[in-house]
Amino acid sequence: MKETTLPNPGLQAMPKDNSARFQRREHHLMLALLMPALLIVTLLLIVPLGWMIAQSFQVNGSFSLEHYERVLTDGVYWRTFGLTFRISFIVTLAALLLGYPLAYAATVLPRRWSLMILALVIVPFWTSVLVRAYAWLILLQRSGVINQTLMGLGLTDAPLALVHNEFGTIIATVHILLPFMVLPLYATMQKIPRDLMLAGASLGGSPMHVFWRVFFPLSLSGVLAGMTLVFVLCLGFYITPELMGGGRTVMASMLVSRNIQLYVEWGAASAVSVVLLLMVVAIFYLVSRLVSMERILGVK
């Protein structure tokens, strides 16, 4: 009679136990490697954010919704948020109109010209935002180069008011935020297969027709990503509106600063910051319904 040997359950369990042990060891090692970064993020981001949220509900040491009631009912806050969103929208639209042709040119031109365009876009990152804002202040002031050129050409009889107003703020902000529009657009355009353009041309489409029917729709994810980045960054801009606005163009970030510096109202400043943060989160949530956050942040 032929003997049959039953499998030893202990021998089958050993590889699984070893695999599980190795996975646990790897997870513990990864957690140990992440601990310094998690500690820094906690101390520098999560703890201050929690403190700010707690301060927004404090009035004379007690819990209160007074700061949020003021934000929601005071016309000054509504006008400030309205101005902030209007400037952010104009800056985003202007950056798109300027950045899309730049990104497209960097995509279709030969590599040498493409690298030159990208270098010109990235080089301003090496200069401080404060320096660039002061540069625009010098260029646009009443005795600046632009006004002197306009009067020298006979186009104006007197210097134009180009700074200390909304116009100067928009011009300088568009220049500073333009790279954040160009780079996502370029990254998206680079991934569009050129064979599609050749196929459209081979079917009798003109270059303009192929662009609008093939290339532009495929680049919309980059358009949305760039617009989101520029719009959100502009919402929290402080240095440029402070310098170029001359105290007349008060955006939300400046309202936070004045609540602290002039009135020493940490609770009111925190409430404005929390409301602005919620608006940004809502914007990211709405955009994420249309395009993945990985594409917006440049991960994919």
C-alpha positions in Angstrom: 0.0 0.0 0.0 1.4 3.4 -1.1 2.1 5.7 1.8 1.0 9.3 1.5 2.7 12.1 3.4 0.7 15.0 4.6 2.3 18.4 4.2 3.8 19.9 7.3 1.8 23.0 8.1 4.7 24.4 10.0 7.0 24.3 6.9 4.4 26.2 4.8 3.9 28.8 7.5 7.6 29.6 7.9 8.0 31.5 4.5 4.9 33.5 5.2 6.1 34.3 8.7 9.5 35.4 7.4 7.8 37.6 4.7 5.6 39.2 7.3 8.6 39.8 9.6 10.6 41.3 6.8 7.7 43.6 5.8 7.3 44.8 9.5 11.0 45.4 9.7 10.9 47.4 6.4 8.0 49.4 7.7 9.7 50.2 10.9 12.9 51.2 9.1 10.9 53.5 6.8 9.1 55.0 9.7 12.5 55.7 11.4 13.8 57.4 8.3 10.6 59.5 8.1 10.7 60.6 11.8 13.0 63.6 11.4 10.9 65.0 8.5 7.7 64.3 10.3 9.1 66.0 13.4 10.1 69.1 11.4 6.7 69.2 9.6 4.9 68.9 13.0 6.9 71.6 14.7 7.0 74.1 11.9 3.6 73.5 10.2 1.0 71.5 12.2 1.7 73.1 15.6 1.6 76.7 14.4 -1.5 75.9 12.3 -3.2 74.5 15.3 -2.2 77.5 17.4 -3.5 79.9 14.7 -6.9 78.1 14.6 -7.1 78.2 18.4 -6.3 81.9 18.5 -9.1 82.6 16.0 -11.6 81.4 18.6 -10.1 83.3 21.5 -11.4 86.7 22.8 -9.8 87.8 26.1 -8.9 84.3 26.9 -12.3 82.8 26.4 -14.0 80.9 23.5 -15.9 83.2 21.1 -16.9 83.5 17.5 -16.6 87.3 17.5 -13.7 87.3 15.0 -15.5 85.2 12.5 -18.7 87.2 12.9 -16.7 90.4 12.1 -15.1 88.8 9.1 -18.5 87.7 7.8 -20.4 90.9 8.5 -17.9 93.8 8.2 -17.8 95.4 4.8 -14.1 96.1 5.0 -13.3 92.4 5.1 -15.7 91.7 2.2 -14.1 94.4 0.1 -10.6 93.1 0.9 -11.5 89.6 -0.1 -13.3 90.9 -3.2 -10.2 92.9 -4.2 -7.9 89.9 -3.5 -10.0 87.6 -5.7 -10.3 90.2 -8.5 -6.5 90.8 -8.6 -5.8 87.1 -8.4 -8.2 86.4 -11.3 -6.7 89.2 -13.5 -3.1 88.0 -12.7 -4.0 84.4 -13.5 -5.6 85.4 -16.8 -2.7 87.6 -17.8 -0.1 84.9 -16.8 -2.1 82.4 -18.9 -2.1 84.7 -22.0 1.6 85.4 -21.7 2.7 81.9 -20.5 0.9 79.7 -23.0 2.7 81.1 -26.0 6.0 80.9 -24.2 5.4 77.2 -23.1 4.3 76.4 -26.7 7.3 78.0 -28.2 9.6 76.1 -25.8 7.9 72.9 -26.8 8.0 73.2 -30.6 11.2 75.1 -31.2 14.6 73.3 -31.6 16.3 72.3 -28.3 18.7 75.2 -28.3 16.0 77.8 -28.4 13.8 75.8 -26.0 16.5 75.8 -23.4 17.1 79.5 -23.8 13.3 80.2 -23.3 13.2 78.0 -20.2 16.4 79.6 -18.8 14.9 83.1 -19.2 11.8 81.9 -17.4 13.7 80.2 -14.5 16.5 82.9 -14.0 14.2 85.3 -12.1 13.9 82.6 -9.4 17.5 83.4 -8.5 16.5 86.9 -7.6 14.5 87.8 -4.4 10.9 88.7 -4.8 11.6 91.9 -2.8 14.3 92.9 -5.3 12.0 92.3 -8.3 9.2 94.3 -6.7 11.6 97.2 -6.0 12.8 97.0 -9.6 9.3 97.4 -10.9 8.7 100.2 -8.5 11.7 102.0 -10.0 10.6 101.3 -13.6 7.0 102.4 -13.1 7.4 105.4 -10.8 6.6 108.9 -12.1 10.2 109.6 -12.8 10.9 106.0 -13.9 12.1 104.7 -17.3 8.7 103.9 -18.6 7.1 107.3 -17.9 10.2 109.1 -19.2 10.1 107.0 -22.4 6.4 107.7 -22.9 6.9 111.4 -22.5 10.0 111.4 -24.7 8.0 109.8 -27.5 5.2 112.3 -27.1 2.6 109.7 -26.1 1.8 111.5 -22.8 2.2 115.0 -21.6 2.5 114.1 -17.9 3.7 111.1 -16.0 1.1 108.3 -15.6 0.1 106.8 -12.2 1.6 103.4 -12.8 2.5 102.5 -9.2 0.8 102.8 -5.8 -2.4 101.4 -7.3 -4.0 98.2 -8.5 -2.3 98.4 -12.0 1.2 98.4 -10.6 0.4 95.5 -8.3 -0.9 93.4 -11.2 2.1 94.2 -13.4 4.7 93.2 -10.8 2.7 90.1 -9.6 2.3 88.8 -13.1 6.0 89.0 -13.7 6.8 87.2 -10.4 4.2 84.4 -10.9 4.7 83.9 -14.6 7.1 80.9 -14.2 4.5 79.1 -12.1 2.3 79.2 -15.2 4.9 78.4 -17.8 6.5 75.3 -16.1 3.2 73.3 -15.7 2.2 74.1 -19.2 5.6 73.1 -20.6 5.5 69.8 -18.6 2.1 69.0 -20.0 2.9 70.0 -23.6 6.1 67.9 -23.6 4.0 64.8 -23.0 1.7 65.4 -26.0 2.7 62.9 -28.8 3.9 64.7 -31.9 2.4 61.9 -34.0 -1.0 63.2 -33.3 -0.1 66.6 -34.8 1.3 64.8 -37.9 -1.8 62.7 -38.2 -4.0 65.7 -38.1 -1.9 67.4 -40.7 -1.9 64.3 -42.9 -5.7 64.3 -42.8 -5.8 67.8 -44.4 -5.9 70.0 -41.3 -4.3 73.3 -41.4 -1.7 74.1 -38.6 -4.2 76.4 -36.8 -7.0 73.8 -37.1 -4.8 71.0 -35.8 -3.7 73.2 -32.9 -7.2 74.0 -31.8 -8.7 70.6 -32.4 -5.8 68.4 -31.2 -3.0 70.2 -29.3 -5.0 72.7 -27.2 -7.5 70.2 -25.8 -4.7 67.9 -24.7 -2.9 70.8 -22.9 -6.0 71.8 -20.9 -4.8 69.8 -17.8 -1.6 71.9 -17.8 -3.7 75.1 -18.2 -5.8 74.2 -15.2 -2.7 73.2 -13.1 -0.9 76.5 -13.9 -4.0 78.6 -13.3 -4.6 76.9 -9.9 -1.0 77.5 -8.8 -0.9 81.1 -9.9 -4.3 81.9 -8.4 -3.6 80.3 -5.1 -0.2 81.9 -4.8 -1.6 85.3 -5.6 -4.3 85.0 -2.9 -1.5 85.0 -0.3 0.9 87.5 -1.8 2.1 90.2 0.6 5.4 91.9 -0.4 4.4 92.9 -3.9 1.0 94.4 -3.1 2.5 96.2 -0.1 5.2 97.9 -2.2 3.4 98.4 -5.5 0.0 99.2 -3.9 1.4 101.9 -1.7 -1.1 101.1 1.1 -4.0 101.6 -1.3 -4.3 98.1 -2.6 -5.1 96.1 0.5 -5.2 92.4 -0.1 -6.0 89.7 2.5 -2.4 89.1 3.5 -2.0 92.8 4.2 -5.2 92.7 6.3 -3.6 90.0 8.4 -0.4 92.0 8.8 -2.3 95.2 9.9 -4.4 93.4 12.4 -1.2 92.3 14.1 1.1 95.3 13.6 -1.5 98.1 14.2 -4.1 96.6 16.4 -2.3 93.7 18.0 -5.3 91.5 17.3 -3.9 88.0 16.9 -7.4 86.5 17.0 -8.7 88.7 14.2 -5.6 88.0 12.1 -5.9 84.3 12.7 -9.6 84.3 11.7 -8.8 86.0 8.4 -6.0 83.5 7.8 -8.3 80.6 8.6 -10.9 81.9 6.2 -8.3 82.3 3.5 -7.0 78.9 4.1 -10.5 77.3 3.8 -10.9 79.2 0.5 -7.7 77.7 -0.8 -8.6 74.2 0.3 -12.0 74.6 -1.4 -10.3 75.7 -4.6 -8.0 72.7 -4.6 -10.9 70.4 -3.9 -12.9 71.8 -6.8 -10.0 71.6 -9.1 -9.1 68.1 -8.0 -12.5 67.0 -9.2 -11.4 67.9 -12.7 -7.7 67.0 -12.7 -5.6 64.9 -10.3 -3.6 66.7 -7.6 -0.5 64.9 -8.8 -0.7 66.7 -12.1 -1.3 70.0 -10.5 1.7 69.6 -8.2 3.9 68.3 -11.0 4.3 64.8 -9.7 3.0 63.3 -13.0 
